[in-house]
């Protein structure tokens, strides 16, 4: 939850801050080396998907009973990567591989640095009561600012932005059909919303709120390893369909 308003306020002393930077730098180095270690040699021409397990570290996200949003998003992200590695044609990278806090800016920068073809940020929802249930898919609204590069003319910028937004909608539709196979009639629709992670970016992307931690049925399902695997499988299939049906 709260992907629209997640600000990181550092509360660590300066010394610890430096140590933290070293740890972050090392972690980024490890992440950057992963394509060489986890999936064999980099495959030029293969689409790159950045999966973003939201929250992490002291930012737990939603906590309800035994479910913690930061853990479930990471578990799903790792399963998605594992599933994608079974067949060629898709390179999956993750914004984080461990339980650590990251700012939105750090996550957004990774998408740019690795030249991701699309970004999918995973969240778990929370409702005010126990009755809200199902998954939601958010794509960036057409009002969202995106830059087509410093020197791009306004027309090129508009074209790039529109292509990226259209691709985000197309991706959202694919992921909805995929999730429908695992969580039938649980879709709460595609929603257009400002997404800070994707602000100013021309990379297509969306946010998937995979279910409500506050709903007992959703929660029970989401902590089942079989359901988690099925969700990961559905998302990978949707991503493959998205790239293979690109206009
Ligand atoms: Zn969240």
Boltz pocket constraint, residues with backbone or C-beta under 6 A from the ligand:
constraints:
  - pocket:
      binder: B
      contacts: [[A, 1], [A, 2], [A, 3], [A, 54], [A, 55], [A, 61], [A, 62], [A, 69], [A, 122], [A, 123], [A, 124]]
      max_distance: 6.0
